[in-house]
Amino acid sequence: MDEQHAAATVARLKADAAENRRRPYSRRSRLDRFEDDLLTLHAAGARVVDLQRWLKEQRINVAHSTISRWLEKRGIYERVDV
C-alpha cells in the first residue's frame, strides 16, 4: 500500500468514526409494543411481578428490573431500596 492510498484510507476511517459518534443511540424497548396494556394494568393495581407474568403470557420474557426501569422512565414507578 502506497502512502497516498494509506492516507486516504486513514481519512476515510476517521470520517466513519466521527459519523458513528454523532449517531444517537435510540433502541426501542420490547415493552413499547405493549405500552397501553402495561400502563392500564399498572393503573388497575398490577404489581411489577404481575406485569412480568402477563408479558410471559404474551411470549415476552423480561426481567423484573427491566419492567421497573421501563416504568421509571415514564415517571410511573419509583423503586424502593431496602
N, C-alpha and C positions, 0 to 999 in steps of 0.2 A: 504494500500500500504506500503510495507516494504521499508526501507531506500535504499537498493540496487536497487530496481526497480525504486524508485523515482530519484536516482542519474542517472540511465541510461536514464530515460525519460527526465530529465533536459539536459543531454549531447546531446541527440538527438534533442531537441528543439533548443538548441544553435547552433548546426551544421546546422539545417534547416535555422535558421535566418541568419547565416553567408553566406550560399549559396544564399539566397534571396537578400542579399545586393550586391553580386557580379554580379547578372544578370543585364545587361544593359537594360534600358528602351528604346525600339525602337518600336514605334507603327506607322504603315503606315497610312498616311492620306487617306481619301476617295477621295481626289483630285488627288492622284498619278495615279489612273487609267486613268485619263483624261489629264495627263501632256502634251502630244504632242499637243492635241487640244487647251488646255488653253494657252500654250505658243504661238502657232500660232495665235490664236485670239488676244492675247495681243499685239503681234508684229504687227498685222494688224491695231491696234489702238483701240481695245476694252478696255473700262474702267472696273474697278473692278465691278461696278454695272451691266455692260453688261455681264461680265463673270458669275455673280451670276444668272442673268436671264437665261443664256444659260444652266447653271448647273441645274436650276429648270426644264427646258425642259427635261433634262436627268434624272429627278426624284431624284436629289441630292439637298437637302435643306441645305444650309450652310449660315452662317452669312457673311456679308461684311468683317468683321475683319479677319475671317478665311482665306479668299482668299488673303487679304492683307498680312497676316503673311506668308502664303504659298509662295507667290511671293517674299517676303523679304528674306526668307530662301534661295531662289535661286539667290539672288542678282539682281533681275529684277526690283523690285518696292521699292520706298523709300516713306515712309509715310510722309505726310506733316502735321505738327502740327499747328493748328490755334489758 
